[in-house]
Amino acid sequence: MAKKVFGSCALCQQSKELRDSHIISLMFFKDVCAEPYGLEISVDVDKFNKRNRKGYHEHLLCGDCESRVNIYENEASRIVRNAAGVTFTKVSDDIGQVNGLDYTRFKLFQLSILWRMSVSKLPIFADVKLGNNEETLRLMILNGDAGEVADYGCNIEARLYEGESASQFFSQPTHQPIELPNGEVVSRYETMFGGYVWHFFVARSAKIPPFISKLFLQKDGSFYLAYEELMEMDSFKQTIAEMVLAERKRAARKHDA
């Protein structure tokens, strides 16, 4: 029987028994962790490849807060399961529109992912640093406040691998700031899981222009979804090349040792 862990819940901040909480829901890691995948491969020569069968988790939330977040994750699972009521409409060859989601629940799912990555102590999420926005998001999630469309909005893009959902891939979140037309720079974090790339914008609606916010989840439960094949992306090809080079250098080190 697993030993119980007690401490301050990161969400409600009450002292309680803590659950072993996933930072990103395990449902998005089903294909990542399945054979023959589940291998963490780094472009850093000093980091050795390792198996990951359970996703990323740590003692973070109490049972009550875990249940609260599960409600939001259940809404996100409707996309994964192609649940009744969720529809995908083709707009053009590489753009579709998702309809039928609950705005509040799916938006709070997005906010909870961004917030959990920031409060996590796991090294893989070390680049996500929200500063004062971390407390703002905590209170929004705790109070069920999804905010306006452009408040901490998220642009989602689908990734395909050989014509199928690239759900077997996960990418470490990275900071990708974006410069707006007025010259202001807004923080943005990018990660890939579940066959989607998630672009999290760390800003309130007043800073986000309409041409960006129209790509976010709308209050009618819809959002636009661009599709792109990984093997046609130069950035993906470059990453693969860097991983192969790093693995060769590791092998050479092992041989020379």
Backbone as JSON, one array per atom type, in Angstrom:
{
  "sequence": "MAKKVFGSCALCQQSKELRDSHIISLMFFKDVCAEPYGLEISVDVDKFNKRNRKGYHEHLLCGDCESRVNIYENEASRIVRNAAGVTFTKVSDDIGQVNGLDYTRFKLFQLSILWRMSVSKLPIFADVKLGNNEETLRLMILNGDAGEVADYGCNIEARLYEGESASQFFSQPTHQPIELPNGEVVSRYETMFGGYVWHFFVARSAKIPPFISKLFLQKDGSFYLAYEELMEMDSFKQTIAEMVLAERKRAARKHDA",
  "N": [[0.84, -1.2, 0.0], [0.55, 2.2, -0.89], [2.38, 4.83, 0.61], [0.87, 7.41, 2.49], [0.8, 10.88, 1.67], [1.09, 14.03, 3.07], [0.38, 17.52, 2.94], [0.48, 20.95, 1.8], [-2.09, 21.7, -0.37], [-1.68, 22.62, -3.72], [-3.64, 24.02, -5.07], [-6.07, 24.7, -3.5], [-4.74, 25.39, -1.25], [-4.9, 24.33, 1.28], [-4.05, 22.3, 4.12], [-3.77, 19.0, 3.55], [-4.26, 15.49, 2.74], [-2.32, 14.58, -0.01], [-2.79, 13.9, -3.44], [-1.3, 11.82, -5.97], [-0.78, 13.61, -8.43], [-1.37, 14.03, -11.91], [0.41, 16.11, -14.12], [-0.13, 16.7, -16.76], [-2.99, 15.34, -18.09], [-3.35, 11.79, -17.94], [-4.74, 10.59, -19.98], [-3.95, 11.76, -22.31], [-1.5, 10.7, -22.65], [-1.67, 8.08, -23.29], [-1.01, 6.92, -25.8], [1.58, 7.85, -26.0], [2.95, 6.53, -23.98], [2.64, 3.9, -24.66], [3.88, 0.76, -26.0], [5.61, 0.75, -29.17], [6.61, 3.03, -28.03], [7.06, 5.55, -25.53], [9.55, 6.34, -24.81], [11.8, 8.63, -23.63], [13.58, 10.91, -25.39], [16.4, 12.85, -25.74], [17.9, 15.89, -26.99], [20.03, 16.74, -25.7], [23.25, 15.86, -25.05], [24.21, 15.05, -22.59], [22.11, 13.95, -21.28], [20.57, 10.93, -20.7], [18.58, 8.62, -22.59], [15.37, 7.49, -21.52], [12.77, 5.33, -20.22], [9.28, 6.1, -20.11], [6.42, 5.37, -18.66], [4.19, 6.24, -17.35], [3.52, 8.89, -17.64], [3.69, 12.28, -16.42], [3.86, 13.12, -13.09], [3.14, 14.16, -9.71], [2.99, 14.71, -6.13], [0.57, 16.88, -5.61], [-2.13, 17.96, -5.58], [-5.04, 18.02, -3.46], [-7.65, 15.61, -2.69], [-10.22, 16.75, -3.13], [-9.66, 18.93, -4.83], [-8.48, 17.59, -6.91], [-10.69, 16.24, -7.89], [-12.17, 18.4, -8.78], [-10.57, 19.37, -10.9], [-10.68, 17.12, -12.5], [-13.21, 17.25, -13.61], [-12.92, 19.23, -15.53], [-11.03, 17.99, -17.12], [-12.5, 15.86, -18.07], [-14.15, 17.12, -19.87], [-12.29, 17.86, -21.82], [-11.62, 15.33, -22.67], [-13.62, 14.65, -24.37], [-12.92, 15.46, -26.89], [-10.82, 13.77, -27.48], [-12.15, 11.32, -27.44], [-13.94, 11.61, -29.47], [-16.56, 12.32, -28.79], [-20.18, 12.25, -28.54], [-21.91, 15.05, -29.75], [-19.71, 16.68, -30.07], [-18.33, 18.14, -32.84], [-16.5, 18.1, -35.96], [-15.75, 20.31, -38.38], [-14.85, 20.8, -41.71], [-13.03, 23.49, -42.92], [-11.13, 24.36, -44.75], [-8.51, 22.9, -46.81], [-6.49, 22.52, -44.9], [-7.48, 23.43, -42.51], [-9.8, 23.21, -39.88], [-12.88, 23.28, -37.96], [-13.76, 22.96, -34.62], [-16.61, 22.12, -32.81], [-19.16, 22.33, -30.22], [-18.24, 22.14, -27.6], [-18.1, 22.7, -24.03], [-17.67, 25.89, -23.03], [-16.71, 27.02, -20.54], [-15.77, 24.8, -19.04], [-13.87, 23.56, -20.78], [-12.11, 25.66, -21.23], [-11.17, 26.1, -18.64], [-9.86, 23.7, -18.32], [-7.69, 24.1, -20.07], [-6.46, 26.3, -18.78], [-5.8, 25.05, -16.38], [-3.86, 23.2, -17.14], [-1.74, 24.84, -18.0], [-1.25, 26.2, -15.58], [-0.61, 24.05, -13.84], [1.75, 23.11, -15.02], [3.39, 25.24, -14.43], [3.51, 25.33, -11.59], [4.58, 22.91, -11.05], [7.27, 20.85, -9.85], [8.79, 19.26, -11.36], [11.56, 18.62, -13.5], [11.14, 18.67, -16.29], [9.23, 20.57, -16.78], [10.39, 22.94, -16.21], [10.85, 25.27, -17.69], [8.5, 26.68, -17.7], [7.36, 29.45, -16.34], [5.34, 31.45, -14.66], [5.19, 33.63, -12.98], [3.58, 36.36, -11.39], [1.21, 35.77, -12.64], [0.64, 33.17, -12.06], [-0.69, 33.0, -9.58], [-3.03, 34.36, -10.25], [-4.16, 32.6, -12.12], [-4.49, 30.37, -10.48], [-6.55, 31.19, -8.75], [-8.61, 31.63, -10.6], [-9.05, 29.01, -11.55], [-9.72, 27.71, -9.15], [-12.06, 29.06, -8.46], [-13.7, 28.52, -10.56], [-13.71, 30.26, -12.74], [-13.64, 31.09, -15.94], [-12.97, 33.3, -17.39], [-12.63, 35.89, -19.96], [-12.67, 35.38, -23.56], [-10.1, 36.01, -24.63], [-8.54, 36.05, -22.37], [-5.75, 34.7, -21.13], [-5.63, 32.93, -23.33], [-5.65, 30.06, -25.59], [-4.2, 28.76, -28.41], [-4.8, 26.1, -30.51], [-3.35, 23.51, -32.42], [-3.53, 20.85, -34.73], [-1.51, 17.93, -35.1], [-0.2, 15.67, -37.44], [0.98, 12.37, -38.15], [2.24, 10.62, -40.64], [-0.28, 10.77, -41.77], [-2.05, 10.14, -39.72], [-3.29, 10.92, -36.38], [-0.82, 12.48, -34.43], [-0.47, 11.38, -31.83], [1.29, 9.93, -30.35], [3.45, 11.41, -29.7], [5.21, 13.65, -27.55], [6.15, 16.87, -26.5], [8.55, 18.73, -24.69], [7.52, 21.52, -22.8], [8.14, 24.81, -23.95], [9.35, 28.19, -23.78], [7.99, 30.56, -25.81], [7.99, 33.52, -26.67], [5.98, 36.12, -28.15], [5.92, 38.8, -30.42], [3.76, 41.49, -30.62], [1.82, 43.45, -33.03], [1.94, 46.09, -32.08], [4.38, 46.23, -30.94], [4.65, 45.28, -28.4], [5.69, 42.62, -26.27], [4.51, 39.4, -25.63], [4.29, 36.73, -23.35], [4.44, 33.32, -24.25], [3.73, 29.89, -24.16], [4.66, 26.76, -25.47], [3.69, 23.47, -26.16], [3.44, 19.97, -26.96], [1.01, 17.51, -26.98], [-1.2, 14.68, -26.99], [-1.64, 14.67, -29.72], [-1.87, 17.23, -30.49], [-0.66, 20.61, -30.78], [-0.21, 22.96, -28.32], [-0.59, 26.31, -27.78], [-0.05, 28.43, -25.37], [-1.07, 31.53, -24.29], [0.12, 34.05, -22.23], [-1.48, 36.34, -21.0], [-3.81, 39.0, -20.37], [-7.04, 39.83, -21.83], [-7.01, 42.46, -22.83], [-4.56, 42.89, -23.99], [-4.37, 41.23, -26.18], [-4.72, 41.1, -29.63], [-7.56, 41.06, -31.94], [-7.09, 39.39, -34.22], [-5.6, 37.33, -33.26], [-7.0, 36.38, -31.01], [-9.28, 35.31, -32.2], [-8.56, 32.79, -32.85], [-8.65, 31.37, -30.55], [-10.46, 29.33, -28.13], [-13.9, 29.87, -28.36], [-16.82, 31.49, -26.9], [-19.05, 30.11, -27.68], [-18.28, 27.55, -27.65], [-16.59, 26.68, -29.68], [-13.66, 26.32, -31.8], [-11.02, 27.18, -34.07], [-9.01, 24.9, -35.94], [-5.93, 24.18, -37.09], [-4.26, 21.96, -39.35], [-1.31, 19.99, -39.64], [1.26, 18.1, -41.14], [3.71, 16.28, -39.49], [6.09, 15.25, -40.67], [6.46, 16.93, -42.76], [7.35, 19.23, -41.75], [9.96, 21.47, -41.28], [11.1, 22.08, -38.81], [10.54, 19.84, -37.23], [11.96, 17.86, -38.59], [14.53, 18.85, -38.17], [14.75, 18.58, -35.4], [14.64, 15.77, -35.14], [17.02, 15.13, -36.47], [18.87, 16.29, -34.7], [18.43, 14.75, -32.41], [19.27, 12.23, -33.3], [21.97, 12.76, -33.79], [22.8, 13.39, -31.17], [22.42, 10.92, -29.93], [24.29, 9.38, -31.26], [26.64, 10.56, -30.35], [26.46, 9.95, -27.63], [26.73, 7.18, -27.78], [29.31, 7.01, -28.78], [30.76, 8.07, -26.64], [30.25, 6.11, -24.73], [31.52, 3.98, -25.9], [34.17, 4.8, -25.86], [34.69, 4.94, -23.19]],
  "CA": [[0.0, 0.0, 0.0], [1.35, 3.41, -1.02], [2.42, 5.68, 1.79], [0.13, 8.66, 2.33], [1.61, 12.11, 1.7], [0.31, 15.18, 3.5], [1.04, 18.8, 2.7], [-0.4, 22.03, 1.35], [-2.59, 21.54, -1.72], [-1.26, 23.76, -4.53], [-4.79, 24.77, -5.58], [-6.86, 25.32, -2.42], [-3.73, 25.8, -0.26], [-5.22, 23.76, 2.59], [-3.22, 21.17, 4.5], [-4.55, 17.79, 3.37], [-3.57, 14.4, 2.06], [-2.11, 14.94, -1.4], [-2.85, 12.85, -4.45], [-0.21, 11.8, -6.94], [-1.52, 14.27, -9.52], [-0.73, 14.19, -13.21], [0.5, 17.49, -14.58], [-0.94, 16.6, -17.98], [-3.83, 14.16, -17.93], [-2.81, 10.55, -18.47], [-5.43, 10.19, -21.21], [-3.19, 12.27, -23.44], [-0.24, 9.97, -22.71], [-1.94, 6.67, -23.57], [-0.22, 6.5, -26.96], [2.98, 8.19, -25.74], [3.53, 5.53, -23.08], [2.46, 2.54, -25.18], [4.93, 0.19, -26.84], [7.05, 0.78, -28.85], [6.99, 4.39, -27.66], [7.34, 5.66, -24.11], [10.98, 6.59, -24.63], [12.2, 10.03, -23.62], [14.81, 11.09, -26.16], [16.83, 14.24, -25.58], [18.97, 16.39, -27.86], [21.14, 17.03, -24.79], [24.15, 14.69, -25.01], [24.44, 14.66, -21.2], [20.91, 13.33, -20.74], [20.37, 9.62, -21.31], [17.2, 8.25, -22.9], [14.75, 6.66, -20.48], [11.38, 4.95, -20.43], [8.25, 6.78, -19.35], [5.2, 4.59, -18.85], [3.08, 6.76, -16.53], [3.36, 10.32, -17.78], [4.4, 13.13, -15.45], [2.97, 13.29, -11.94], [3.76, 14.45, -8.4], [2.0, 15.0, -5.08], [0.3, 18.3, -5.87], [-3.49, 18.38, -5.26], [-5.83, 17.21, -2.53], [-8.7, 14.86, -3.36], [-11.29, 17.64, -3.59], [-9.2, 19.71, -5.98], [-8.29, 16.63, -8.0], [-12.03, 16.01, -8.45], [-12.53, 19.62, -9.51], [-9.82, 19.38, -12.15], [-11.16, 16.0, -13.32], [-14.39, 17.71, -14.35], [-12.42, 19.94, -16.69], [-10.36, 17.01, -17.98], [-13.55, 15.07, -18.73], [-14.6, 17.9, -21.03], [-11.24, 17.72, -22.84], [-11.63, 13.95, -23.17], [-14.64, 14.54, -25.42], [-12.23, 15.59, -28.17], [-10.05, 12.54, -27.66], [-13.08, 10.2, -27.65], [-14.92, 11.96, -30.51], [-17.82, 12.13, -28.08], [-21.4, 12.78, -29.13], [-22.07, 16.49, -29.54], [-18.51, 17.38, -30.55], [-18.24, 17.96, -34.29], [-15.35, 18.66, -36.66], [-16.18, 20.8, -39.69], [-13.74, 21.2, -42.57], [-13.12, 24.85, -43.42], [-10.3, 24.32, -45.94], [-7.71, 21.67, -46.84], [-5.67, 22.36, -43.7], [-8.11, 24.1, -41.36], [-11.12, 22.74, -39.5], [-13.49, 23.94, -36.8], [-14.32, 22.08, -33.61], [-17.81, 22.7, -32.2], [-19.9, 21.51, -29.27], [-17.6, 22.04, -26.29], [-18.52, 23.61, -22.97], [-16.62, 26.91, -22.97], [-16.13, 27.18, -19.2], [-15.0, 23.61, -18.62], [-12.69, 23.33, -21.62], [-11.17, 26.75, -20.99], [-10.54, 25.84, -17.35], [-8.89, 22.63, -18.56], [-6.5, 24.73, -20.63], [-5.82, 27.08, -17.72], [-5.24, 24.15, -15.36], [-2.63, 22.62, -17.69], [-0.72, 25.89, -17.93], [-0.94, 26.45, -14.18], [0.07, 22.88, -13.27], [3.12, 23.09, -15.53], [4.14, 26.28, -13.75], [3.73, 25.01, -10.18], [5.27, 21.62, -10.94], [8.69, 20.84, -9.51], [9.47, 18.33, -12.26], [12.5, 19.33, -14.38], [10.69, 18.82, -17.67], [8.38, 21.76, -16.86], [11.15, 24.04, -15.59], [10.8, 26.49, -18.49], [7.22, 27.37, -17.53], [7.43, 30.34, -15.17], [4.25, 32.41, -14.87], [5.3, 34.79, -12.1], [2.34, 36.74, -10.72], [0.07, 35.17, -13.33], [0.38, 31.88, -11.45], [-1.73, 33.18, -8.56], [-4.26, 34.71, -10.96], [-4.72, 31.36, -12.68], [-4.93, 29.52, -9.36], [-7.85, 31.67, -8.28], [-9.59, 31.39, -11.66], [-9.36, 27.58, -11.54], [-10.37, 27.39, -7.88], [-13.39, 29.67, -8.43], [-14.45, 28.17, -11.76], [-13.8, 31.47, -13.56], [-12.92, 30.88, -17.21], [-12.57, 34.58, -17.94], [-13.03, 36.21, -21.32], [-12.05, 34.54, -24.59], [-8.67, 36.31, -24.81], [-7.82, 35.95, -21.09], [-4.91, 33.49, -21.09], [-6.16, 32.08, -24.38], [-4.81, 28.98, -26.09], [-4.37, 28.39, -29.82], [-4.53, 24.67, -30.64], [-3.13, 23.02, -33.78], [-3.43, 19.39, -34.82], [-0.33, 17.41, -35.78], [-0.39, 14.35, -38.02], [2.18, 11.6, -38.45], [1.87, 9.69, -41.71], [-1.72, 10.87, -42.01], [-2.83, 9.86, -38.5], [-2.99, 11.8, -35.26], [0.52, 12.27, -33.86], [-0.72, 11.32, -30.38], [2.38, 9.21, -29.69], [4.55, 12.33, -29.44], [5.09, 14.69, -26.52], [7.31, 17.76, -26.51], [8.75, 19.51, -23.49], [7.07, 22.9, -22.99], [9.18, 25.82, -24.12], [8.89, 29.58, -23.79], [8.03, 31.1, -27.17], [7.35, 34.84, -26.64], [5.54, 36.63, -29.44], [5.84, 40.26, -30.5], [2.52, 41.95, -31.21], [2.02, 44.56, -33.98], [2.26, 47.35, -31.38], [5.72, 46.13, -30.4], [4.65, 44.65, -27.07], [6.01, 41.2, -26.27], [3.65, 38.62, -24.75], [4.8, 35.38, -23.1], [3.66, 32.22, -24.81], [4.36, 28.59, -23.95], [4.26, 25.79, -26.49], [3.96, 22.06, -25.88], [2.66, 19.07, -27.8], [0.52, 16.26, -26.39], [-2.52, 14.27, -27.47], [-1.77, 14.91, -31.15], [-2.09, 18.67, -30.68], [0.27, 21.59, -30.24], [-0.95, 23.91, -27.51], [0.1, 27.58, -27.64], [-0.67, 29.13, -24.24], [-0.72, 32.95, -24.22], [0.07, 34.5, -20.84], [-1.87, 37.75, -21.04], [-5.23, 39.31, -20.29], [-7.65, 40.11, -23.13], [-6.71, 43.81, -23.31], [-3.3, 42.88, -24.73], [-4.42, 40.31, -27.31], [-5.51, 41.63, -30.75], [-8.61, 40.15, -32.43], [-6.64, 38.39, -35.2], [-5.09, 36.19, -32.5], [-8.05, 35.83, -30.13], [-10.27, 34.55, -32.96], [-8.07, 31.42, -32.93], [-8.86, 30.75, -29.25], [-11.78, 28.79, -27.83], [-14.92, 30.91, -28.29], [-17.83, 31.22, -25.88], [-20.05, 29.17, -28.18], [-17.71, 26.21, -27.57], [-15.92, 26.33, -30.93], [-12.36, 26.91, -32.09], [-10.42, 26.76, -35.34], [-7.95, 23.92, -35.75], [-5.09, 23.98, -38.27], [-3.64, 20.64, -39.42], [-0.01, 19.97, -40.31], [1.96, 16.82, -41.1], [5.01, 16.47, -38.85], [7.19, 14.94, -41.56], [6.61, 18.02, -43.73], [7.79, 20.4, -41.0], [11.42, 21.55, -41.17], [11.48, 22.09, -37.4], [10.5, 18.46, -36.75], [13.1, 17.17, -39.21], [15.74, 19.31, -37.49], [14.77, 17.95, -34.07], [15.0, 14.36, -35.34], [18.44, 15.11, -36.8], [19.61, 16.6, -33.48], [18.34, 13.59, -31.52], [20.13, 11.17, -33.85], [23.35, 13.18, -33.55], [23.06, 13.26, -29.73], [22.51, 9.49, -29.62], [25.58, 8.91, -31.78], [27.68, 11.06, -29.44], [26.38, 9.14, -26.4], [27.29, 5.86, -28.09], [30.76, 7.16, -28.91], [31.28, 8.23, -25.28], [30.2, 4.8, -24.06], [32.54, 3.12, -26.51], [35.5, 5.28, -25.46], [34.85, 4.88, -21.73]],
  "C": [[0.88, 1.25, 0.0], [1.26, 4.25, 0.25], [1.69, 6.99, 1.52], [1.06, 9.85, 2.48], [0.7, 13.26, 2.06], [1.1, 16.46, 3.25], [0.01, 19.82, 2.26], [-0.8, 21.8, -0.1], [-2.24, 22.8, -2.52], [-2.42, 24.61, -4.99], [-5.57, 25.46, -4.47], [-6.0, 25.83, -1.28], [-4.1, 25.38, 1.17], [-4.33, 22.56, 2.85], [-4.07, 19.9, 4.48], [-3.67, 16.66, 2.85], [-3.49, 14.76, 0.57], [-2.16, 13.72, -2.31], [-1.61, 12.93, -5.35], [-0.79, 12.31, -8.26], [-0.71, 14.32, -10.81], [-0.72, 15.67, -13.61], [-0.28, 17.65, -15.88], [-1.68, 15.28, -17.9], [-3.27, 12.94, -18.63], [-3.5, 10.13, -19.76], [-4.69, 10.66, -22.45], [-1.86, 11.54, -23.62], [-0.43, 8.48, -23.01], [-1.08, 6.16, -24.71], [1.26, 6.8, -26.76], [3.66, 7.08, -24.96], [3.43, 4.1, -23.61], [3.68, 2.08, -25.96], [4.61, 0.48, -28.32], [7.55, 2.15, -28.44], [7.32, 4.44, -26.17], [8.8, 5.91, -23.82], [11.25, 8.09, -24.7], [13.56, 10.15, -24.31], [15.17, 12.56, -26.14], [17.89, 14.6, -26.6], [20.19, 16.78, -27.04], [21.99, 15.77, -24.63], [24.32, 14.17, -23.59], [23.22, 14.01, -20.55], [20.65, 12.01, -21.47], [18.88, 9.36, -21.54], [16.65, 7.34, -21.81], [13.3, 6.39, -20.81], [10.45, 5.78, -19.56], [6.93, 6.09, -19.65], [3.98, 5.2, -18.14], [2.88, 8.26, -16.66], [4.12, 11.06, -16.7], [3.45, 13.47, -14.29], [3.8, 13.56, -10.68], [2.66, 14.73, -7.4], [1.74, 16.51, -5.07], [-1.06, 18.75, -5.34], [-4.13, 17.45, -4.24], [-6.94, 16.51, -3.32], [-9.81, 15.73, -3.91], [-10.89, 18.41, -4.83], [-8.92, 18.82, -7.19], [-9.63, 16.35, -8.68], [-12.49, 17.2, -9.27], [-11.86, 19.64, -10.88], [-10.29, 18.26, -13.08], [-12.39, 16.37, -14.14], [-13.96, 18.41, -15.63], [-11.74, 18.97, -17.66], [-11.38, 16.14, -18.71], [-14.08, 15.79, -19.95], [-13.58, 17.79, -22.16], [-11.24, 16.33, -23.45], [-12.66, 13.76, -24.28], [-14.03, 14.7, -26.81], [-11.5, 14.3, -28.49], [-10.97, 11.38, -28.06], [-14.02, 10.42, -28.83], [-16.34, 11.79, -29.98], [-18.99, 12.76, -28.83], [-21.53, 14.26, -28.78], [-20.88, 17.3, -29.96], [-18.36, 17.09, -32.04], [-16.99, 18.65, -34.85], [-15.82, 19.04, -38.08], [-14.97, 21.26, -40.48], [-13.98, 22.59, -43.12], [-12.33, 24.98, -44.72], [-9.46, 23.05, -45.88], [-6.93, 21.45, -45.56], [-6.22, 23.06, -42.47], [-9.5, 23.51, -41.13], [-11.67, 23.56, -38.35], [-14.1, 22.89, -35.89], [-15.5, 22.8, -32.95], [-18.37, 21.76, -31.13], [-19.27, 21.35, -27.9], [-18.24, 23.01, -25.29], [-17.4, 24.62, -22.75], [-15.93, 26.95, -21.61], [-15.26, 25.99, -18.83], [-13.75, 23.39, -19.47], [-11.66, 24.44, -21.44], [-10.45, 26.54, -19.66], [-9.59, 24.65, -17.43], [-7.59, 23.21, -19.09], [-5.74, 25.51, -19.56], [-5.15, 26.18, -16.7], [-3.95, 23.5, -15.85], [-1.49, 23.63, -17.58], [-0.29, 26.13, -16.49], [-0.18, 25.28, -13.56], [1.51, 22.78, -13.76], [3.98, 24.11, -14.8], [4.46, 25.93, -12.3], [4.48, 23.7, -9.98], [6.75, 21.8, -10.61], [9.47, 19.88, -10.42], [10.34, 19.09, -13.26], [11.98, 19.58, -15.78], [9.8, 20.04, -17.87], [9.09, 23.01, -16.35], [11.08, 25.34, -16.37], [9.53, 27.3, -18.29], [7.25, 28.16, -16.22], [6.43, 31.48, -15.39], [4.32, 33.64, -13.98], [3.99, 35.07, -11.4], [1.09, 36.14, -11.37], [-0.3, 33.81, -12.73], [-0.73, 31.96, -10.41], [-3.06, 33.54, -9.2], [-4.94, 33.47, -11.51], [-5.22, 30.43, -11.58], [-6.33, 29.91, -8.91], [-8.94, 31.46, -9.33], [-10.02, 29.92, -11.66], [-10.15, 27.21, -10.29], [-11.82, 27.89, -7.86], [-14.23, 29.34, -9.66], [-14.66, 29.33, -12.71], [-12.97, 31.3, -14.82], [-12.47, 32.17, -17.87], [-13.12, 34.82, -19.34], [-12.24, 35.37, -22.32], [-10.54, 34.74, -24.67], [-7.89, 36.33, -23.49], [-7.07, 34.62, -21.05], [-5.41, 32.46, -22.11], [-5.15, 31.06, -24.88], [-5.18, 28.68, -27.54], [-3.93, 26.93, -29.98], [-4.38, 24.3, -32.11], [-2.98, 21.51, -33.75], [-2.16, 19.0, -35.57], [-0.6, 15.97, -36.22], [0.97, 13.69, -38.25], [1.78, 10.5, -39.41], [0.35, 9.61, -41.86], [-2.61, 10.6, -40.83], [-2.43, 10.83, -37.4], [-1.64, 11.46, -34.63], [0.45, 12.2, -32.35], [0.37, 10.57, -29.63], [3.56, 10.11, -29.35], [4.2, 13.32, -28.34], [6.33, 15.56, -26.6], [7.36, 18.57, -25.22], [8.29, 20.95, -23.73], [8.23, 23.87, -23.03], [8.56, 27.21, -24.15], [9.09, 30.14, -25.19], [7.33, 32.46, -27.18], [7.02, 35.33, -28.04], [5.45, 38.15, -29.38], [4.58, 40.66, -31.25], [2.78, 43.13, -32.16], [2.37, 45.89, -33.32], [3.65, 47.32, -30.73], [5.8, 45.49, -29.03], [4.91, 43.15, -27.2], [5.17, 40.48, -25.22], [4.27, 37.22, -24.58], [3.85, 34.35, -23.68], [4.44, 30.93, -24.58], [3.78, 27.59, -24.93], [4.64, 24.38, -26.05], [3.07, 21.22, -26.78], [2.28, 17.83, -27.01], [-0.86, 15.96, -26.96], [-2.72, 14.44, -28.96], [-2.01, 16.37, -31.48], [-0.91, 19.47, -30.15], [-0.56, 22.67, -29.56], [-0.09, 25.16, -27.31], [-0.62, 28.38, -26.56], [-0.16, 30.57, -24.18], [-0.91, 33.43, -22.79], [-0.2, 36.0, -20.83], [-3.38, 37.87, -20.88], [-5.72, 39.79, -21.65], [-7.27, 41.47, -23.7], [-5.46, 43.85, -24.18], [-3.36, 42.07, -26.02], [-5.29, 40.87, -28.44], [-6.49, 40.59, -31.28], [-8.11, 39.09, -33.4], [-6.0, 37.18, -34.53], [-6.21, 35.55, -31.68], [-9.12, 35.05, -30.89], [-9.86, 33.08, -33.13], [-8.29, 30.66, -31.62], [-10.25, 30.1, -29.17], [-12.77, 29.94, -27.66], [-16.02, 30.51, -27.3], [-18.94, 30.3, -26.36], [-19.51, 27.74, -28.2], [-17.01, 25.74, -28.82], [-14.51, 26.92, -30.97], [-11.84, 26.37, -33.42], [-9.21, 25.88, -35.07], [-7.2, 23.73, -37.06], [-4.43, 22.61, -38.2], [-2.29, 20.76, -40.13], [0.65, 18.61, -40.1], [3.36, 17.04, -40.55], [6.17, 16.27, -39.82], [7.39, 15.98, -42.65], [7.11, 19.3, -43.06], [9.31, 20.38, -40.85], [11.88, 21.49, -39.72], [11.5, 20.68, -36.82], [11.67, 17.67, -37.31], [14.4, 17.56, -38.52], [15.86, 18.68, -36.12], [15.18, 16.49, -34.17], [16.5, 14.24, -35.62], [19.3, 15.36, -35.56], [19.58, 15.43, -32.5], [19.23, 12.45, -31.99], [21.6, 11.5, -33.59], [23.72, 13.01, -32.08], [23.23, 11.79, -29.35], [23.84, 8.92, -30.11], [26.72, 9.35, -30.86], [27.68, 10.29, -28.13], [27.03, 7.77, -26.62], [28.81, 5.92, -28.19], [31.41, 7.32, -27.54], [31.34, 6.89, -24.56], [31.29, 3.88, -24.6], [33.94, 3.49, -26.05], [35.76, 5.13, -23.97], [35.57, 3.62, -21.3]]
}
